[in-house]
Amino acid sequence: MVSDRIADLVEYLVVSIVDDADSVSLEVIDGEDSSTIEVSVAEPDVAKVIGRHGRTIKAVRTLARALAARLETSVEVEVLG
């Protein structure tokens, strides 16, 4: 699936940000027109993934959306604690 390639990118980015890489898990929810990627991380790492004023997660979302656009789909990235 196309969304798997995007999920791989998101996972790579998130794992390189957090301290507890083993606690990172992704769930891909495929809809008709777009996909949602839910990222679960350890509670202490949530702030790192979101970043100051949401800058880090915004950058991750931008990269995911750019790849999705190249693959002619759309994607949303959500962070769960």
N, C-alpha and C positions, 0 to 999 in steps of 0.2 A: 504493500500500500504506500501511497505517496505520503500519508501522514506519519508513517514509520520513519522516513528520512528526516522529517522535521523534528520528530520526537527524539531521534538520535542526536541532532544538533542541540536541542534544548537540554537534554541530559548531559551532554559533554560540557556545556557552558555552566550548568548548575553544579555539577560535580567538582569543577575546578574552582568554584567560589566557596563552597561550604567546607567546614572542618570535618564533619562526620559524613564522608562520602557513601558509606554503607547504608545510611538511612534514607538516601534519595530514592524515590520511586515515582514512576510516571504512569498515569492512566490516560489512554487516548480514547476519547468519546467521538466517534464519527457521526456527523449529522449528514443531511442531504446535501447542503451547500458548503458546509465548513466543518472543521474539526475543533475540538477543545482538548487541550493538553493540561491535565491537572498534575501539578508537581507537589509531591509531599516531601518535606524535609524535617529534620529534628527541630524541636522547638527553639533551641538557642541559635539555629542557623537561619531562621525565618527572616530576621532583621538583615542579615548579610545578603540574602537573595533579593530582598526588596530594595535595600540600599537607602541612602539619604534622599528623602523626598521622592522615593520611588524610581530613582534614576537607573539603578541596576536592572530591575525587572523591566523597565521601559526599554532598555537596550536589548535585553533578551527577547522581548516581544517584537522589537523592530527587526532583529535578525531573523526570527522565526517567520514573520510576515513577509520579509523579503524573499526568503527561500520558497515560501508558499506561493508567492506571486510568480516566481520563475516556474513553479510546477503547476501553475494555473489552478490554484485552489485558495482557500483562506483558512486561517487558524487563529485561535485565541489561546493564550497561556494564562493559567490561574495558579496561584501559590496557596497551598494548604499547609497549615502548621502541624 
